[in-house]
Amino acid sequence: MSNKIPIGTVGLGLMGSSIATCILAAGHTVTSLVKGLDQAEEARQRILGYLEELEEEGMLSPGKPREVLGRLTITDDVALLKDHEVVIESIIESVEEKRSVYRRLEAVLSPTAIIGSNTSAIPVTILQEGLQHPERVLGIHWAEPAHITRFMEVICGDQSELRFAETIVSLAESWGKEPSLLRKDIRGFITNRIMYAMLREAFHLVEKGYATVEDVDRSLRNDLGYWITFAGPFRFMDLTGIPAYRTVMKDLFPDLDNSTATPALMEKLVGEGALGVSNAKGFYPYTPESAEHWEKTFIEFSYDIRKLAEKYGRKI
Ligand SMILES: NC(=O)c1ccc[n+]([C@@H]2O[C@H](COP(=O)([O-])OP(=O)(O)OC[C@H]3O[C@@H](n4cnc5c(N)ncnc54)[C@H](O)[C@@H]3O)[C@@H](O)[C@H]2O)c1
Protein backbone atom coordinates (compact mmCIF):
# COMPACT_ATOMS: atom_id res chain seq x y z
CA MET A 1 0.00 0.00 0.00
CA SER A 2 1.42 3.40 -0.99
CA ASN A 3 2.28 5.65 1.92
CA LYS A 4 0.31 8.66 0.63
CA ILE A 5 -3.00 7.02 -0.25
CA PRO A 6 -6.15 9.12 0.19
CA ILE A 7 -7.65 8.53 3.65
CA GLY A 8 -11.33 8.76 4.58
CA THR A 9 -12.63 9.84 7.97
CA VAL A 10 -16.14 9.89 9.41
CA GLY A 11 -17.15 12.53 11.99
CA LEU A 12 -15.50 15.92 12.54
CA GLY A 13 -16.16 16.49 16.24
CA LEU A 14 -13.39 17.04 18.75
CA MET A 15 -11.35 13.96 17.86
CA GLY A 16 -12.35 13.62 14.22
CA SER A 17 -10.92 17.11 13.63
CA SER A 18 -7.56 16.42 15.27
CA ILE A 19 -7.35 13.01 13.53
CA ALA A 20 -7.98 14.65 10.14
CA THR A 21 -5.34 17.27 11.00
CA CYS A 22 -2.75 14.60 11.79
CA ILE A 23 -3.37 12.76 8.52
CA LEU A 24 -3.38 15.96 6.44
CA ALA A 25 -0.14 17.08 8.09
CA ALA A 26 1.39 13.72 7.16
CA GLY A 27 0.78 14.54 3.49
CA HIS A 28 -2.43 12.61 2.65
CA THR A 29 -5.55 13.79 0.90
CA VAL A 30 -8.47 13.45 3.34
CA THR A 31 -12.19 13.07 2.63
CA SER A 32 -14.29 13.56 5.77
CA LEU A 33 -17.87 12.31 5.87
CA VAL A 34 -20.11 14.33 8.20
CA LYS A 35 -23.74 13.99 9.22
CA GLY A 36 -24.77 17.47 8.08
CA LEU A 37 -22.80 20.14 6.24
CA ASP A 38 -23.99 22.85 8.65
CA GLN A 39 -20.93 22.28 10.90
CA ALA A 40 -18.45 21.93 8.02
CA GLU A 41 -17.13 25.51 8.12
CA GLU A 42 -16.61 25.38 11.88
CA ALA A 43 -14.68 22.10 11.52
CA ARG A 44 -12.61 23.50 8.66
CA GLN A 45 -11.64 26.53 10.79
CA ARG A 46 -10.79 24.27 13.76
CA ILE A 47 -8.52 22.15 11.55
CA LEU A 48 -6.89 25.27 10.07
CA GLY A 49 -6.17 26.43 13.64
CA TYR A 50 -4.54 23.09 14.47
CA LEU A 51 -2.43 23.23 11.28
CA GLU A 52 -1.28 26.76 12.16
CA GLU A 53 -0.33 25.50 15.61
CA LEU A 54 1.71 22.69 14.05
CA GLU A 55 3.46 25.18 11.77
CA GLU A 56 4.34 27.41 14.75
CA GLU A 57 5.87 24.37 16.45
CA GLY A 58 7.91 23.52 13.33
CA MET A 59 5.95 20.29 12.84
CA LEU A 60 4.28 21.04 9.50
CA SER A 61 6.43 20.21 6.54
CA PRO A 62 6.17 20.63 3.69
CA GLY A 63 3.45 23.18 2.96
CA LYS A 64 1.62 26.09 4.50
CA PRO A 65 -1.52 25.51 6.62
CA ARG A 66 -3.93 26.76 3.94
CA GLU A 67 -2.29 24.63 1.23
CA VAL A 68 -2.48 21.58 3.48
CA LEU A 69 -6.13 22.36 4.25
CA GLY A 70 -6.71 22.38 0.48
CA ARG A 71 -6.26 18.59 0.59
CA LEU A 72 -9.39 18.23 2.80
CA THR A 73 -12.85 17.58 1.37
CA ILE A 74 -15.81 17.65 3.76
CA THR A 75 -18.91 15.90 2.45
CA ASP A 76 -22.19 14.30 3.49
CA ASP A 77 -22.09 11.97 0.46
CA VAL A 78 -20.70 8.55 1.36
CA ALA A 79 -20.09 7.80 -2.34
CA LEU A 80 -17.05 10.12 -2.25
CA LEU A 81 -15.27 7.52 -0.08
CA LYS A 82 -15.64 4.87 -2.80
CA ASP A 83 -11.98 4.46 -3.78
CA HIS A 84 -10.48 4.89 -0.32
CA GLU A 85 -8.49 1.98 1.09
CA VAL A 86 -8.58 3.25 4.68
CA VAL A 87 -11.51 4.95 6.45
CA ILE A 88 -11.33 6.00 10.09
CA GLU A 89 -14.60 6.54 11.95
CA SER A 90 -14.68 8.89 14.95
CA ILE A 91 -18.37 9.62 15.55
CA ILE A 92 -20.28 9.50 18.86
CA GLU A 93 -19.68 6.49 21.11
CA SER A 94 -22.85 4.55 20.10
CA VAL A 95 -22.81 0.94 18.84
CA GLU A 96 -25.94 1.48 16.74
CA GLU A 97 -24.74 4.72 15.14
CA LYS A 98 -21.29 3.29 14.41
CA ARG A 99 -22.74 0.10 12.90
CA SER A 100 -25.09 2.10 10.71
CA VAL A 101 -22.10 4.11 9.41
CA TYR A 102 -20.24 0.84 8.61
CA ARG A 103 -23.23 -0.52 6.70
CA ARG A 104 -23.23 2.66 4.58
CA LEU A 105 -19.47 2.39 4.08
CA GLU A 106 -19.69 -1.26 3.06
CA ALA A 107 -22.10 -0.31 0.30
CA VAL A 108 -19.41 1.79 -1.42
CA LEU A 109 -15.98 0.51 -0.30
CA SER A 110 -14.01 -2.34 -1.83
CA PRO A 111 -14.08 -5.54 0.31
CA THR A 112 -10.43 -5.05 1.28
CA ALA A 113 -10.72 -1.40 2.32
CA ILE A 114 -9.92 -1.06 6.02
CA ILE A 115 -12.54 0.43 8.37
CA GLY A 116 -11.08 1.64 11.66
CA SER A 117 -13.00 2.89 14.67
CA ASN A 118 -11.72 5.39 17.21
CA THR A 119 -14.03 3.88 19.84
CA SER A 120 -12.84 4.47 23.41
CA ALA A 121 -14.17 1.27 24.88
CA ILE A 122 -16.65 -0.61 22.65
CA PRO A 123 -15.15 -4.06 21.90
CA VAL A 124 -14.28 -4.22 18.19
CA THR A 125 -15.93 -7.68 18.04
CA ILE A 126 -19.29 -6.03 18.82
CA LEU A 127 -18.79 -3.45 16.05
CA GLN A 128 -18.04 -6.27 13.56
CA GLU A 129 -21.36 -8.04 14.11
CA GLY A 130 -23.61 -8.26 11.05
CA LEU A 131 -21.12 -6.76 8.57
CA GLN A 132 -20.36 -8.29 5.17
CA HIS A 133 -16.57 -8.06 5.62
CA PRO A 134 -15.86 -7.92 9.35
CA GLU A 135 -12.27 -9.07 8.80
CA ARG A 136 -11.24 -5.54 7.72
CA VAL A 137 -12.75 -3.81 10.75
CA LEU A 138 -10.28 -2.70 13.44
CA GLY A 139 -10.07 -0.43 16.43
CA ILE A 140 -7.78 2.54 15.72
CA HIS A 141 -7.68 4.29 19.05
CA TRP A 142 -6.15 7.79 19.20
CA ALA A 143 -5.48 10.12 22.10
CA GLU A 144 -6.51 13.76 22.14
CA PRO A 145 -5.01 16.05 20.81
CA ALA A 146 -4.51 13.50 18.02
CA HIS A 147 -2.36 15.81 15.86
CA ILE A 148 0.22 16.02 18.67
CA THR A 149 0.18 12.79 20.73
CA ARG A 150 2.26 9.76 19.72
CA PHE A 151 -0.27 7.32 21.18
CA MET A 152 -2.20 4.82 19.08
CA GLU A 153 -3.69 1.41 19.79
CA VAL A 154 -4.59 -0.78 16.81
CA ILE A 155 -7.05 -3.46 17.94
CA CYS A 156 -8.13 -6.70 16.28
CA GLY A 157 -11.67 -7.90 16.94
CA ASP A 158 -12.42 -11.64 16.94
CA GLN A 159 -12.97 -11.57 13.16
CA SER A 160 -10.19 -9.14 12.17
CA GLU A 161 -7.34 -10.30 9.97
CA LEU A 162 -3.94 -9.41 11.42
CA ARG A 163 -2.58 -8.24 8.04
CA PHE A 164 -4.97 -5.27 8.05
CA ALA A 165 -3.84 -4.28 11.54
CA GLU A 166 -0.21 -4.51 10.46
CA THR A 167 -0.94 -2.22 7.50
CA ILE A 168 -2.38 0.40 9.86
CA VAL A 169 0.58 0.11 12.24
CA SER A 170 3.07 0.85 9.48
CA LEU A 171 0.92 3.65 8.04
CA ALA A 172 0.55 5.21 11.51
CA GLU A 173 4.30 5.21 12.00
CA SER A 174 4.49 7.53 8.99
CA TRP A 175 1.96 9.79 10.81
CA GLY A 176 4.38 10.25 13.73
CA LYS A 177 2.61 7.69 15.95
CA GLU A 178 4.16 4.97 18.08
CA PRO A 179 1.38 2.38 17.82
CA SER A 180 0.68 -0.62 20.05
CA LEU A 181 -0.99 -3.66 18.47
CA LEU A 182 -3.68 -5.59 20.38
CA ARG A 183 -3.93 -9.00 18.78
CA LYS A 184 -7.01 -9.93 20.85
CA ASP A 185 -10.02 -7.80 21.66
CA ILE A 186 -10.67 -6.60 25.20
CA ARG A 187 -13.02 -3.87 26.44
CA GLY A 188 -11.08 -0.63 27.13
CA PHE A 189 -7.92 -1.88 25.36
CA ILE A 190 -4.65 -1.07 27.18
CA THR A 191 -4.66 2.52 28.38
CA ASN A 192 -8.34 2.84 29.23
CA ARG A 193 -8.29 -0.35 31.32
CA ILE A 194 -5.31 0.95 33.27
CA MET A 195 -6.49 4.56 33.43
CA TYR A 196 -9.94 3.56 34.72
CA ALA A 197 -8.39 1.32 37.40
CA MET A 198 -6.45 4.43 38.46
CA LEU A 199 -9.57 6.66 38.31
CA ARG A 200 -11.53 4.22 40.51
CA GLU A 201 -8.82 4.36 43.15
CA ALA A 202 -8.54 8.16 42.86
CA PHE A 203 -12.29 8.55 43.55
CA HIS A 204 -12.05 6.05 46.42
CA LEU A 205 -9.32 8.08 48.15
CA VAL A 206 -11.29 11.33 47.76
CA GLU A 207 -14.73 9.97 48.64
CA LYS A 208 -13.49 8.14 51.74
CA GLY A 209 -11.76 11.30 52.95
CA TYR A 210 -8.12 10.15 52.70
CA ALA A 211 -7.08 13.00 50.41
CA THR A 212 -8.53 15.91 48.46
CA VAL A 213 -8.85 16.11 44.68
CA GLU A 214 -5.88 18.53 44.74
CA ASP A 215 -3.74 16.12 46.81
CA VAL A 216 -4.45 13.16 44.53
CA ASP A 217 -3.63 15.20 41.44
CA ARG A 218 -0.44 16.60 42.98
CA SER A 219 0.87 13.16 43.99
CA LEU A 220 0.21 11.59 40.63
CA ARG A 221 1.65 14.47 38.63
CA ASN A 222 4.88 14.35 40.57
CA ASP A 223 5.33 10.57 40.82
CA LEU A 224 3.73 8.66 37.95
CA GLY A 225 3.51 11.81 35.79
CA TYR A 226 7.22 12.38 36.17
CA TRP A 227 8.40 9.03 34.77
CA ILE A 228 5.66 7.49 32.66
CA THR A 229 6.39 9.21 29.35
CA PHE A 230 9.93 7.91 29.65
CA ALA A 231 9.49 4.39 30.93
CA GLY A 232 6.09 2.66 31.11
CA PRO A 233 5.30 0.47 34.15
CA PHE A 234 7.38 -2.60 33.25
CA ARG A 235 10.52 -0.63 32.32
CA PHE A 236 10.04 1.41 35.50
CA MET A 237 10.04 -1.76 37.64
CA ASP A 238 13.24 -2.83 35.86
CA LEU A 239 14.79 0.55 36.61
CA THR A 240 13.83 0.64 40.26
CA GLY A 241 14.13 -3.01 41.35
CA ILE A 242 11.52 -5.72 40.86
CA PRO A 243 11.20 -7.61 44.21
CA ALA A 244 9.93 -4.62 46.19
CA TYR A 245 6.91 -4.44 43.86
CA ARG A 246 6.07 -8.06 44.60
CA THR A 247 6.15 -7.41 48.33
CA VAL A 248 3.88 -4.37 48.02
CA MET A 249 1.49 -6.21 45.65
CA LYS A 250 0.90 -8.91 48.26
CA ASP A 251 -0.29 -6.41 50.85
CA LEU A 252 -1.82 -3.73 48.64
CA PHE A 253 -3.83 -5.65 46.02
CA PRO A 254 -6.42 -6.94 48.54
CA ASP A 255 -6.80 -3.40 49.88
CA LEU A 256 -7.51 -1.62 46.57
CA ASP A 257 -11.02 -0.51 45.71
CA ASN A 258 -12.90 -2.91 43.44
CA SER A 259 -16.38 -1.39 43.43
CA THR A 260 -18.34 -1.63 40.17
CA ALA A 261 -20.67 1.36 40.66
CA THR A 262 -19.78 4.75 39.17
CA PRO A 263 -18.53 7.04 41.98
CA ALA A 264 -21.09 9.25 43.76
CA LEU A 265 -18.94 12.34 43.13
CA MET A 266 -18.96 11.61 39.39
CA GLU A 267 -22.77 11.17 39.41
CA LYS A 268 -23.16 14.47 41.29
CA LEU A 269 -20.98 16.49 38.89
CA VAL A 270 -22.56 15.02 35.76
CA GLY A 271 -26.01 15.62 37.28
CA GLU A 272 -25.06 19.29 37.75
CA GLY A 273 -24.10 19.57 34.06
CA ALA A 274 -20.33 19.75 34.63
CA LEU A 275 -18.38 19.11 31.40
CA GLY A 276 -14.97 20.28 32.62
CA VAL A 277 -13.03 23.21 31.18
CA SER A 278 -15.26 23.31 28.09
CA ASN A 279 -18.10 24.81 30.20
CA ALA A 280 -15.91 25.96 33.12
CA LYS A 281 -17.55 23.45 35.52
CA GLY A 282 -15.52 20.58 36.91
CA PHE A 283 -13.70 19.06 39.88
CA TYR A 284 -12.05 22.47 40.31
CA PRO A 285 -13.69 25.91 40.21
CA TYR A 286 -13.07 27.88 36.98
CA THR A 287 -13.83 31.25 35.54
CA PRO A 288 -14.22 31.29 31.74
CA GLU A 289 -10.74 32.91 31.59
CA SER A 290 -9.03 30.33 33.82
CA ALA A 291 -10.72 27.46 31.91
CA GLU A 292 -9.35 28.88 28.65
CA HIS A 293 -5.94 29.29 30.23
CA TRP A 294 -5.93 25.57 31.24
CA GLU A 295 -6.94 24.51 27.72
CA LYS A 296 -4.17 26.60 26.13
CA THR A 297 -1.53 25.49 28.62
CA PHE A 298 -2.45 21.84 28.00
CA ILE A 299 -1.75 22.28 24.28
CA GLU A 300 1.57 24.02 25.03
CA PHE A 301 2.52 21.17 27.38
CA SER A 302 1.46 18.55 24.78
CA TYR A 303 3.99 19.94 22.28
CA ASP A 304 6.74 20.07 24.92
CA ILE A 305 6.13 16.52 26.14
CA ARG A 306 6.06 15.23 22.56
CA LYS A 307 9.45 16.82 21.90
CA LEU A 308 10.83 15.33 25.12
CA ALA A 309 9.42 11.88 24.25
CA GLU A 310 10.98 12.07 20.78
CA LYS A 311 14.34 13.21 22.18
CA TYR A 312 14.56 10.34 24.67
CA GLY A 313 12.95 7.86 22.27
CA ARG A 314 15.91 8.42 19.93
CA LYS A 315 18.41 7.70 22.73
CA ILE A 316 17.08 4.21 23.56
N1 LIG B 1 -12.60 12.84 23.29
C1 LIG B 1 -11.59 12.03 23.53
O1 LIG B 1 -10.63 12.37 24.25
C2 LIG B 1 -11.58 10.65 22.92
C3 LIG B 1 -10.44 9.85 23.06
C4 LIG B 1 -10.39 8.60 22.42
C5 LIG B 1 -11.49 8.16 21.70
N2 LIG B 1 -12.62 8.95 21.62
C6 LIG B 1 -13.75 8.41 20.84
O2 LIG B 1 -13.82 9.15 19.63
C7 LIG B 1 -15.17 9.18 19.16
C8 LIG B 1 -15.57 10.64 18.94
O3 LIG B 1 -15.43 11.34 20.14
P1 LIG B 1 -15.38 12.94 20.21
O4 LIG B 1 -14.85 13.28 21.55
O5 LIG B 1 -14.75 13.49 19.00
O6 LIG B 1 -16.96 13.26 20.17
P2 LIG B 1 -17.71 14.58 19.63
O7 LIG B 1 -19.04 14.56 20.30
O8 LIG B 1 -16.84 15.79 19.78
O9 LIG B 1 -17.87 14.30 18.08
C9 LIG B 1 -18.72 13.35 17.53
C10 LIG B 1 -19.07 13.81 16.13
O10 LIG B 1 -19.69 12.73 15.44
C11 LIG B 1 -20.65 13.33 14.58
N3 LIG B 1 -21.58 12.28 14.14
C12 LIG B 1 -22.52 11.64 14.86
N4 LIG B 1 -23.13 10.70 14.09
C13 LIG B 1 -22.53 10.77 12.86
C14 LIG B 1 -22.72 10.08 11.63
N5 LIG B 1 -23.64 9.12 11.52
N6 LIG B 1 -21.93 10.40 10.58
C15 LIG B 1 -20.97 11.38 10.67
N7 LIG B 1 -20.77 12.08 11.81
C16 LIG B 1 -21.55 11.77 12.89
C17 LIG B 1 -21.27 14.43 15.40
O11 LIG B 1 -21.91 15.39 14.58
C18 LIG B 1 -20.02 15.01 16.11
O12 LIG B 1 -19.45 16.03 15.30
C19 LIG B 1 -16.00 8.44 20.21
O13 LIG B 1 -16.16 7.11 19.83
C20 LIG B 1 -15.12 8.57 21.45
O14 LIG B 1 -15.39 7.55 22.39
C21 LIG B 1 -12.68 10.18 22.19
The ligand as an SDF file (V2000), in Angstrom:
LIG
                    3D

 44 48  0  0  0  0  0  0  0  0999 V2000
  -12.6020   12.8450   23.2900 N   0  0  0  0  0  0  0  0  0  0  0  0
  -11.5920   12.0350   23.5350 C   0  0  0  0  0  0  0  0  0  0  0  0
  -10.6300   12.3720   24.2490 O   0  0  0  0  0  0  0  0  0  0  0  0
  -11.5830   10.6450   22.9180 C   0  0  0  0  0  0  0  0  0  0  0  0
  -10.4370    9.8530   23.0570 C   0  0  0  0  0  0  0  0  0  0  0  0
  -10.3880    8.6010   22.4200 C   0  0  0  0  0  0  0  0  0  0  0  0
  -11.4940    8.1600   21.7050 C   0  0  0  0  0  0  0  0  0  0  0  0
  -12.6150    8.9450   21.6190 N   0  0  0  0  0  0  0  0  0  0  0  0
  -13.7490    8.4140   20.8360 C   0  0  0  0  0  0  0  0  0  0  0  0
  -13.8200    9.1530   19.6280 O   0  0  0  0  0  0  0  0  0  0  0  0
  -15.1730    9.1810   19.1610 C   0  0  0  0  0  0  0  0  0  0  0  0
  -15.5670   10.6380   18.9390 C   0  0  0  0  0  0  0  0  0  0  0  0
  -15.4280   11.3440   20.1450 O   0  0  0  0  0  0  0  0  0  0  0  0
  -15.3810   12.9420   20.2150 P   0  0  0  0  0  0  0  0  0  0  0  0
  -14.8510   13.2790   21.5550 O   0  0  0  0  0  0  0  0  0  0  0  0
  -14.7530   13.4900   18.9950 O   0  0  0  0  0  0  0  0  0  0  0  0
  -16.9610   13.2630   20.1660 O   0  0  0  0  0  0  0  0  0  0  0  0
  -17.7130   14.5770   19.6320 P   0  0  0  0  0  0  0  0  0  0  0  0
  -19.0430   14.5580   20.2970 O   0  0  0  0  0  0  0  0  0  0  0  0
  -16.8410   15.7880   19.7830 O   0  0  0  0  0  0  0  0  0  0  0  0
  -17.8690   14.2980   18.0750 O   0  0  0  0  0  0  0  0  0  0  0  0
  -18.7230   13.3480   17.5340 C   0  0  0  0  0  0  0  0  0  0  0  0
  -19.0680   13.8120   16.1300 C   0  0  0  0  0  0  0  0  0  0  0  0
  -19.6880   12.7350   15.4380 O   0  0  0  0  0  0  0  0  0  0  0  0
  -20.6530   13.3330   14.5780 C   0  0  0  0  0  0  0  0  0  0  0  0
  -21.5780   12.2810   14.1390 N   0  0  0  0  0  0  0  0  0  0  0  0
  -22.5200   11.6420   14.8570 C   0  0  0  0  0  0  0  0  0  0  0  0
  -23.1340   10.7010   14.0870 N   0  0  0  0  0  0  0  0  0  0  0  0
  -22.5350   10.7690   12.8560 C   0  0  0  0  0  0  0  0  0  0  0  0
  -22.7190   10.0760   11.6300 C   0  0  0  0  0  0  0  0  0  0  0  0
  -23.6380    9.1250   11.5190 N   0  0  0  0  0  0  0  0  0  0  0  0
  -21.9290   10.4000   10.5780 N   0  0  0  0  0  0  0  0  0  0  0  0
  -20.9740   11.3760   10.6670 C   0  0  0  0  0  0  0  0  0  0  0  0
  -20.7750   12.0770   11.8120 N   0  0  0  0  0  0  0  0  0  0  0  0
  -21.5490   11.7730   12.8900 C   0  0  0  0  0  0  0  0  0  0  0  0
  -21.2690   14.4330   15.4050 C   0  0  0  0  0  0  0  0  0  0  0  0
  -21.9110   15.3940   14.5850 O   0  0  0  0  0  0  0  0  0  0  0  0
  -20.0240   15.0100   16.1080 C   0  0  0  0  0  0  0  0  0  0  0  0
  -19.4480   16.0300   15.3030 O   0  0  0  0  0  0  0  0  0  0  0  0
  -15.9980    8.4420   20.2100 C   0  0  0  0  0  0  0  0  0  0  0  0
  -16.1560    7.1090   19.8260 O   0  0  0  0  0  0  0  0  0  0  0  0
  -15.1240    8.5670   21.4530 C   0  0  0  0  0  0  0  0  0  0  0  0
  -15.3950    7.5500   22.3870 O   0  0  0  0  0  0  0  0  0  0  0  0
  -12.6780   10.1810   22.1850 C   0  0  0  0  0  0  0  0  0  0  0  0
  1  2  1  0
  2  3  2  0
  2  4  1  0
  4  5  1  0
  4 44  2  0
  5  6  2  0
  6  7  1  0
  7  8  2  0
  8  9  1  0
  8 44  1  0
  9 10  1  0
  9 42  1  0
 10 11  1  0
 11 12  1  0
 11 40  1  0
 12 13  1  0
 13 14  1  0
 14 15  2  0
 14 16  1  0
 14 17  1  0
 17 18  1  0
 18 19  2  0
 18 20  1  0
 18 21  1  0
 21 22  1  0
 22 23  1  0
 23 24  1  0
 23 38  1  0
 24 25  1  0
 25 26  1  0
 25 36  1  0
 26 27  1  0
 26 35  1  0
 27 28  2  0
 28 29  1  0
 29 30  1  0
 29 35  2  0
 30 31  1  0
 30 32  2  0
 32 33  1  0
 33 34  2  0
 34 35  1  0
 36 37  1  0
 36 38  1  0
 38 39  1  0
 40 41  1  0
 40 42  1  0
 42 43  1  0
M  CHG  2   8   1  16  -1
M  END
$$$$
